[in-house]
Amino acid sequence: MTPTPTGTVELDPRPSGTPVSRRGAGAAVYALTAILPALAAVGLLVMLGTSAGTARPVPSASGPVEHSVQLFAAIAVVILAARLFGRLARGVGQPPVVGEIFAGLCLGPSVLGALLPGVSAWLFPAEVRPVLQGLADLGLIALMFVVGQETRQTSFRGQGGAAVTIAHAGIAGPFLGGALLASLLYRDWAGPQASPVVFAMFLGSALSITAFPVLARILVERDMFRTPLGRLSMLCAAIADVVAWCLIAVMTAVAGRDTPVRAALTVTLVLAYGVVMTWLVRPWLARILTALEDRPEIRLLVLLAGLLASSAVTSAIGIHAIFGAFLYGLCCPSGSLSRLTERINSVSGLLLLPFFFVGTGLRTDVWRSGLDASLLGVTVLVVAVSMLGKLAGPMLMARSTGLSWPDSASLGVLLNARGLTELVVLNLGLALGMLSERLFVVLVAMALVTTAATAPLLSLLDRLTARRRDGGARRL
Amino acid sequence: MTPTPTGTVELDPRPSGTPVSRRGAGAAVYALTAILPALAAVGLLVMLGTSAGTARPVPSASGPVEHSVQLFAAIAVVILAARLFGRLARGVGQPPVVGEIFAGLCLGPSVLGALLPGVSAWLFPAEVRPVLQGLADLGLIALMFVVGQETRQTSFRGQGGAAVTIAHAGIAGPFLGGALLASLLYRDWAGPQASPVVFAMFLGSALSITAFPVLARILVERDMFRTPLGRLSMLCAAIADVVAWCLIAVMTAVAGRDTPVRAALTVTLVLAYGVVMTWLVRPWLARILTALEDRPEIRLLVLLAGLLASSAVTSAIGIHAIFGAFLYGLCCPSGSLSRLTERINSVSGLLLLPFFFVGTGLRTDVWRSGLDASLLGVTVLVVAVSMLGKLAGPMLMARSTGLSWPDSASLGVLLNARGLTELVVLNLGLALGMLSERLFVVLVAMALVTTAATAPLLSLLDRLTARRRDGGARRL
């Protein structure tokens, strides 16, 4: 159809006499100047009709409408708070994640709930929490996918051997420490579902986690990302992460199965899924995602559907969805997806992960845990053991592979940042009944302290190294 | 810190004897060849420890883990189904939204639930639905924001007067039809909360909706977007939408208030909020969003927070969140945001709106409504009245302002597409208790038919016009 020119329309622009603005904003102004007063009259009329003609029951005040207020308000508050605290953290020289974890704690019962219980109860009613939890779950699997991708992208270039050695030391140290702690804490601090062996294994794994994303961000901020030390620490963290997640996956598979046969079945299924993903799905994904390179929308859909499916599979097997997401991230081709991964990372970091922080915060109730001497004592003990294990293990091993003392120490400090990834493990431990609520609070504090300590410790090491170099230039 | 070169590491790449691949994919392979067998052994060990040492109760099989399977599976299925059906619709010459609505219906009790009740019950359990509903709500307010933005961007250039006249005819026609229908249907088909007047008003408004996004897509696909007729139809739809949404807002404000005083209060609050947004927030938003133009991330956050806040406010006032989102879209500056709006639109269309379609589908139960003669009869009647009102009203009025008959008819056909926007109104009506479940099914069918009829009717008009031009060339 070739439209005929509508010249006659233009000749007679205001036939109805309504004052229409010719600017683009006309619609909004029009709505208020002309329509709304008329509607007010209609409204009154309808009201009269309603009050006269109604013979049916009036609806209750608490319909679905009411909760949508809290839903939207809670979403806005959570996103803004995470962003604000992240900025503040950056302002005091900390990685944003420290502030974001803090934001979650502040919105939970520990701070907001204690200071303004009414606000907290209104903002996060029981009806809204499942939705926030769903958003947190989505953010979590997006995060684990990105971590998997980053692990995969880590180049082994010639440092593989040293990294494997150091990484295992970085696990062995805190793992031993964790097992020791477990024997001390089991009686009073373990969760209802923890057997002594599984509890020791869980605490060991929890203490040996390194936060890959936080590490990467710290390295970038300190201009260390492309240095050999930076590469080595990324590589150590990558290997340590794979090992730690495998340990935790096995632990999850075993925990709470009622018979050894069921546990063996779950472990077998997990192994089988890992084999299928690595040897069958990985090459197929590489082909299909490369083939779709010029159709970005379809590729995004395939990628997301695969991510959700892999998460659902591990969840169905009986270990947590995060393992499926992590394995999927490991199996997706690294090069061609890097821009897409970055976009997923930034969107989920901005709009989904804040809900994970808040979920953690809502589960962290310092007051109900009883803020007494034993809590503080155990916190100090756990922080000390976890830092000692993670600093000493890699440091000594790095020195033994030939690194200088300052570099070895820096490596230990870098691997000590636990950040976000630790929270993932802790929430899992709480959900599985491995941790008591009190121990959860202690370990969240440990995650915060070790992460926040990284930047100051690195600066301290820098200053010490500079002084030694000034004082002892003869050694070079 | 200037890192010292770690040359010694490179000299001794495999101290631990582990076969490490030097390719980038090393981590994944490493995980399977070296770690997993070791972990299997650990797993067996732990199992023995568990079965020997456990003195605590085993967890129930249905923990939070189980529902996360369905959550991820449901999300993947919903997104993929919407996309697939959208493609199929495009394949048969329909706008994708027709297919996407169909996808929702197919996943609901009408098709999947009837054919494979087990699958449907497993995929959408009660625990997962709130999350899907939350995603749908987010998609909905993103949609209404985009509709508001598009309404605002519609240029009035010289066609304002004709458009206002035609738009009002496009509302008056179906509104009258709807009111007539209401008097017929009130006794047996109205919802539990509907008084006769409000029911008539609701049905009238519901029939006079035009789907702005669908209209725009049809115009683009037919290369009519920049023609005078295309512009005029967009403008008519924009004005009609503002009027219709105002009517529905007033209706929502009035519906279900127990006293005229409370209803008057709600209407007053709505009007006050409209005034505040238009005269105070609008210029302020324009300033702040322009100032943030070079910080896109912050700007996105401000925009989203405002959107959520505005939705929460209207929801708190007592009308639905969608009105706040629409008003916010009207009040945001149009030019500088167009790329951002497009991004929000594409992300939410791909990842959030499918949940709205599925939510509608889950509420549409053809079988429980009783697929009998009366249902079919009323459906035919409603479709006929709504199409007649929407075609005849604008067509006659357009002709009277000087458009040719074929153009007038095309305009009527274009404004008849109700699509997605109609579903928004219908879900609102169901939630407010205006509609019975049966009438909801009827009106969903009407939305599908009127939307699907647009493209074929336009093609028919094209052919008729072409034949007349061939046969009656003397008239030109």
Interface residues (C-beta under 8 A of the other chain):
Chain A: M1 P3 T4 P5 T6 G7 T8 V9 E10 L11 D12 P13 R14 P15 S16 T18 V20 S21 R22 R23 G24 A25 G26 A27 A28 V29 Y30 A31 L32 I35 L36 L39 A40 V42 G43 L44 L45 V46 M47 L48 G49 T50 S51 G53 T54 A55 R56 P57 V58 P59 G63 P64 V65 E66 S68 V69 Q70 L71 F72 A73 I75 A76 I79 L80 R83 E127 P130 V131 Q133 G134 L135 D137 L138 I141 T151 R152 Q153 T154 S155 F156 R157 G158 Q159 G160 G161 A162 V164 T165 H168 P192 Q193 A194 S195 P196 V197 V198 M201 R222 M224 T227 P228 L229 G230 L232 A238 I239 V242 V243 C246 L247 A249 V250 M251 A253 V254 A255 G256 R257 D258 T259 P260 A263 A264 V267 L271 G274 V275 T278 R282 E297 L300 L301 L304 A305 L308 A309 S311 A312 S315 A316 G318 H320 A321 L330 C331 S334 S346 V347 L350 L351 T401 G402 L403 S404 P406 D407 S410 A431 L432 G433 L458 L461 D462 T465
Chain B: M1 P3 T4 P5 T6 T8 V9 E10 L11 D12 P13 R14 P15 S16 T18 V20 S21 R22 R23 G24 A25 G26 A27 A28 V29 Y30 A31 L32 I35 L36 L39 A40 V42 G43 L44 L45 V46 M47 L48 G49 T50 S51 G53 T54 A55 R56 P57 V58 P59 G63 P64 V65 E66 S68 V69 Q70 L71 F72 A73 I75 A76 I79 L80 R83 E127 P130 V131 Q133 G134 L135 D137 L138 I141 T151 R152 Q153 T154 S155 F156 R157 G158 Q159 G160 G161 A162 V164 T165 H168 P192 Q193 A194 S195 P196 V197 V198 M201 M224 T227 P228 L229 G230 L232 A238 I239 V242 V243 C246 L247 A249 V250 M251 A253 V254 A255 G256 R257 D258 T259 P260 A263 A264 V267 L271 G274 V275 T278 R282 E297 L300 L301 L304 A305 L308 A309 S311 A312 S315 A316 G318 H320 A321 L330 C331 S334 S346 V347 L350 L351 T401 G402 L403 S404 P406 D407 S410 A431 L432 G433 L458 L461 D462 T465 A466
